[in-house]
Amino acid sequence: MKKRLICLSLVLALLLGALPASAQSAYGGLRAYSGYTTLLGSSENKIYNVSLAASRLNGYVLELGETFSFNDVIGPRTAQWGYKLAENGRGARVRGGGAAQLATTVYQAVRQAGIADFSELHFYGDKFADNYAVDGDSAVLVDYANEQDMAFFNSVGTMTFYTEASEYGLSVTVTVGGNGAPSTPSSALISSAYTIFSSGEDQQFNAMRAASAISGVRLAYGQEFSFNDLVGERSAQTGYRVAVNGRGARVRGGGVAQTASTIYLAIRDLDCVRITEKHTYGQKYNQNYVASSDEAILLDYGDDDFRFQYVGQGASLSVVLYQTGNLLYCEIYEAY
């Protein structure tokens, strides 16, 4: 996944750097928007199905003015098309279980890209029983056999879809270019950081659940980032597990502070960011995902938060989080 994203960053840099400023403005530049959902705890068959569906979307180009149909692009989820029996978003074992997770991840990315005109869109709602979305109202439901699709009209420019699936998670990146939105700014990677997972699967699960709720968030000038507002309460009802926190105690939601710490490492030296609230574990920190206790962010939902504002000269600031192996990455993009 890291290799794919590095290559995408290089493509962006080469395309934007090769064009004069006037050409970038005329063609709207090339913008990238990402969605991420976790696959931690999923069965081998589900990971297989997600990977198979993602491979059929990878490299797909949707021109301005065309309509995207998830079912048309991915095709039927049958044995003839290579799909296995696996759990779906309701927890039932069905042929092609996992395809809806790809639809959910695509939905995250295209919404960030400015897509709002969905001609067909369904959600699991109260029937959602998986962990890759915050709740059922954000978990897209697709069913080829029952003609339940996710479809939208492309009003933003030429869209190219890139996917990457592993045992850890699913990433969908959409690049947008062309003549659809000449005034839309281009984005540049301005900072990045990573931390190491070393406290078990439950801690990784919680950290990536929080990361999924944050990744892709975009801040306009003066807008404030609030970790607690974006991630929400860390409870059994919201899907968080009991895991080790920064003090070494086993608590519900243990691991989310690593996500906050990774973001902090990525933004702390940026002149375009002003930190408005920050708490650290101090001498109580006894883990190893950051080198210093001053870098170990402390969080408590409803009390201690991690907040910062975008105060740069660009159009917006975006936060992207993803996992590769035992590493949690944060990348910061500024739109100009």
C-alpha positions in Angstrom: 0.0 0.0 0.0 2.8 2.4 0.9 4.5 1.7 -2.5 1.2 2.4 -4.3 0.6 5.7 -2.5 4.2 6.8 -3.0 3.8 6.1 -6.7 0.6 8.1 -6.7 2.3 11.0 -5.0 5.1 10.9 -7.6 2.5 11.0 -10.4 0.8 14.0 -8.8 4.1 15.8 -8.4 5.2 15.0 -11.9 1.9 16.1 -13.5 1.6 19.2 -11.5 5.2 20.1 -11.7 5.3 19.6 -15.5 2.5 22.0 -16.2 2.9 25.8 -16.1 0.6 27.6 -13.6 -1.7 28.7 -16.4 -2.2 25.1 -17.6 -2.8 23.8 -14.1 -5.6 26.4 -13.7 -7.1 25.7 -17.1 -7.2 22.0 -16.5 -8.1 22.1 -12.9 -5.0 20.2 -11.8 -5.0 16.7 -10.4 -6.5 16.2 -7.0 -6.5 13.1 -4.9 -9.1 11.9 -2.4 -8.9 8.7 -0.3 -11.2 6.4 1.7 -10.0 3.7 4.1 -11.8 0.9 5.9 -10.3 -1.8 8.2 -10.1 -5.5 7.4 -8.7 -6.5 10.8 -10.6 -9.4 12.2 -12.1 -10.3 8.8 -12.1 -13.9 7.5 -9.8 -15.0 4.8 -12.7 -15.4 2.4 -13.9 -11.9 3.0 -10.4 -10.4 2.5 -10.2 -12.5 -0.7 -13.6 -11.1 -1.9 -12.7 -7.5 -1.1 -9.4 -7.9 -2.9 -11.0 -9.4 -5.9 -13.7 -6.7 -6.2 -11.1 -4.0 -5.6 -8.9 -5.4 -8.4 -11.8 -4.9 -10.8 -12.1 -1.2 -9.8 -8.4 -0.5 -9.8 -7.5 1.7 -12.8 -11.1 2.4 -13.8 -11.6 5.8 -15.5 -14.9 7.7 -15.2 -15.1 10.6 -17.5 -16.9 13.9 -16.7 -20.6 13.6 -17.4 -20.7 9.8 -17.1 -22.6 7.8 -14.5 -20.8 5.3 -12.2 -22.6 2.1 -11.4 -20.9 -0.1 -8.7 -22.6 -3.2 -9.9 -21.7 -2.6 -13.6 -18.0 -2.1 -12.8 -17.6 -4.9 -10.2 -20.0 -7.4 -11.9 -22.0 -10.2 -10.4 -20.8 -11.7 -7.1 -21.0 -15.4 -8.2 -18.8 -18.4 -8.1 -18.3 -18.1 -11.9 -16.9 -14.6 -11.2 -14.5 -16.1 -8.6 -16.3 -15.0 -5.4 -16.4 -17.1 -2.2 -18.9 -17.4 0.7 -18.1 -14.8 3.3 -19.8 -12.6 5.9 -21.5 -9.5 4.6 -22.3 -6.3 6.4 -25.2 -8.0 8.3 -22.9 -10.8 9.4 -24.6 -13.4 7.1 -22.5 -15.7 5.0 -23.3 -14.9 1.3 -21.5 -15.3 -2.0 -19.4 -12.3 -2.5 -19.6 -11.1 1.1 -17.3 -8.1 1.5 -18.2 -6.3 -1.8 -20.2 -3.7 0.2 -17.1 -2.8 2.1 -15.5 -1.7 -1.1 -18.7 0.3 -2.0 -18.4 2.0 1.4 -14.8 2.9 0.9 -15.5 4.2 -2.6 -18.4 6.3 -1.1 -16.0 7.9 1.4 -13.6 8.9 -1.4 -16.0 10.2 -3.9 -17.9 12.2 -1.3 -14.7 14.0 -0.5 -14.2 14.6 -4.2 -17.4 16.5 -4.3 -19.9 13.9 -5.6 -23.3 14.6 -4.2 -25.7 13.5 -7.0 -26.3 9.8 -6.2 -29.1 8.3 -8.4 -29.1 5.2 -6.2 -27.7 4.7 -2.7 -28.6 2.3 0.1 -27.3 1.8 3.6 -27.4 -1.1 6.0 -28.8 1.0 8.8 -29.7 -0.9 12.0 -28.9 -4.2 10.3 -25.2 -3.4 10.1 -23.1 -5.8 12.2 -19.5 -5.3 11.0 -16.8 -2.9 12.1 -15.5 -1.2 9.0 -17.8 1.7 9.2 -18.7 4.0 12.1 -22.3 3.0 12.0 -24.9 1.5 9.6 -25.9 4.9 8.3 -22.4 5.2 6.7 -22.2 1.5 5.5 -23.3 1.3 1.9 -25.4 -1.7 0.9 -25.1 -3.2 -2.6 -26.6 -6.4 -3.8 -26.2 -7.4 -7.5 -28.8 -10.2 -7.4 -31.5 -7.9 -5.8 -30.6 -4.9 -8.0 -29.4 -2.7 -5.2 -26.7 -0.5 -6.6 -24.6 2.6 -5.7 -24.7 4.9 -8.7 -23.7 8.6 -9.2 -23.3 11.2 -11.9 -19.8 12.5 -12.3 -19.9 16.3 -12.2 -16.3 17.0 -11.0 -13.9 15.9 -13.8 -12.1 12.8 -15.1 -12.0 10.4 -12.2 -9.4 7.5 -11.9 -9.8 4.9 -9.2 -6.9 3.2 -7.4 -7.4 0.4 -4.9 -5.2 -1.5 -2.5 -6.4 -4.3 -0.2 -4.5 -6.3 2.4 -5.2 -8.3 5.6 -5.1 -4.9 7.4 -7.4 -2.8 5.4 -8.8 -1.4 2.1 -7.7 1.9 0.5 -9.5 3.6 -2.4 -7.9 6.7 -3.9 -9.7 8.8 -6.5 -7.8 11.3 -8.6 -9.7 14.0 -10.3 -8.6 16.1 -13.3 -9.8 17.5 -16.6 -12.1 20.4 -17.4 -14.9 19.7 -15.0 -13.9 22.2 -12.3 -11.3 24.7 -13.4 -11.3 26.6 -10.2 -10.7 23.6 -8.0 -7.2 23.8 -6.4 -4.5 21.1 -6.6 -3.1 19.4 -3.5 0.5 18.8 -2.4 1.9 16.5 0.2 3.5 18.8 2.8 4.2 16.5 5.7 4.1 12.9 6.8 4.8 10.7 9.8 4.4 7.1 11.0 4.3 5.1 14.2 4.7 1.4 14.9 2.1 -1.0 16.2 3.4 -3.2 18.9 0.6 -3.9 21.3 -1.5 -6.6 19.6 -4.4 -6.8 17.2 -7.1 -5.2 19.4 -4.9 -2.1 19.8 -4.4 -2.0 16.0 -8.1 -2.4 15.5 -9.0 0.5 17.7 -6.3 2.8 16.2 -7.5 2.0 12.6 -11.1 2.4 13.5 -10.3 5.9 14.7 -8.2 6.5 11.6 -11.1 5.4 9.4 -13.3 8.1 11.0 -10.7 10.8 10.4 -8.9 9.9 7.1 -9.8 12.4 4.4 -11.1 15.1 6.7 -10.5 18.5 5.1 -10.2 21.8 6.9 -10.8 25.2 5.4 -9.0 28.3 6.7 -9.7 28.8 10.4 -11.6 25.5 10.7 -10.7 23.4 13.8 -9.9 19.7 13.9 -11.3 17.9 16.9 -10.2 14.3 17.4 -13.1 13.6 19.8 -15.7 15.1 17.5 -14.6 13.1 14.5 -14.0 9.8 16.3 -16.8 9.9 18.8 -17.2 7.9 22.0 -15.0 4.9 22.4 -17.5 2.3 23.7 -18.7 -1.2 23.0 -21.7 0.2 21.3 -19.5 2.1 18.8 -17.4 -1.0 18.1 -14.3 -0.4 20.1 -12.4 -3.2 21.9 -10.6 -3.4 25.2 -6.9 -2.9 24.5 -3.7 -1.4 25.9 -3.5 2.4 26.1 -0.5 4.7 26.4 -0.1 3.9 30.1 -0.2 0.2 29.6 -3.7 -0.2 31.1 -6.3 -2.2 29.3 -9.3 0.1 28.5 -12.1 0.3 26.1 -10.7 2.1 23.0 -7.1 1.6 23.9 -5.0 2.5 20.9 -6.8 5.6 19.6 -4.2 7.8 21.3 -1.6 6.3 18.9 -3.7 7.6 16.0 -3.7 11.1 17.6 0.0 10.9 18.2 0.7 10.0 14.6 -1.3 13.0 13.4 0.5 15.2 15.9 3.9 14.1 14.6 2.8 15.0 11.1 1.5 18.5 11.9 3.6 19.7 14.8 6.2 21.6 12.7 3.8 23.0 10.1 3.5 26.8 10.0 0.1 26.5 8.5 -1.3 24.7 11.6 -2.0 26.1 15.1 -2.5 23.6 17.9 -5.3 24.7 20.1 -5.6 21.8 22.6 -3.1 19.1 23.4 -2.5 16.8 26.4 0.2 14.2 26.8 0.7 11.1 29.0 3.9 12.6 30.5 5.7 10.3 32.9 2.9 7.8 32.8 3.6 6.9 29.2 5.3 3.4 29.0 4.6 2.3 25.4 7.0 2.6 22.4 4.9 3.9 19.5 6.5 7.3 19.9 10.0 8.1 21.1 9.1 10.7 23.8 6.3 11.1 26.3 5.9 14.7 25.0 4.8 13.1 21.7 2.3 10.7 23.3 -1.1 12.4 23.0 -3.6 11.8 25.9 -7.3 11.7 25.1 -10.4 11.3 27.1 -13.8 11.5 25.3 -15.8 14.4 26.8 -12.8 15.9 28.5 -9.3 15.8 27.0 -9.2 16.4 23.3 -6.6 17.0 20.6 -7.4 20.1 18.5 -5.7 22.2 15.8 -6.7 24.9 13.3 -5.6 25.4 9.7 -4.2 28.9 9.4 -2.3 28.6 6.1 -2.5 30.5 2.8 -4.0 27.6 0.8 -7.6 26.6 0.2 -7.7 23.7 2.6 -5.7 21.1 4.6 -6.4 17.4 4.4 -5.4 14.5 6.8 -4.9 11.0 5.3 -4.3 7.9 7.5 -3.6 4.4 6.4 -1.8 1.2 7.6 1.0 -0.8 6.0 2.1 -3.9 7.9 2.8 -2.8 11.5 3.0 0.9 10.6 0.4 3.6 10.9 1.0 6.4 8.4 -0.3 10.0 8.4 0.0 12.3 5.4 -0.9 16.0 5.3 -2.0 17.6 2.1 -2.5 21.3 1.4 -4.7 22.5 -1.4 -3.6 25.7 -3.3 
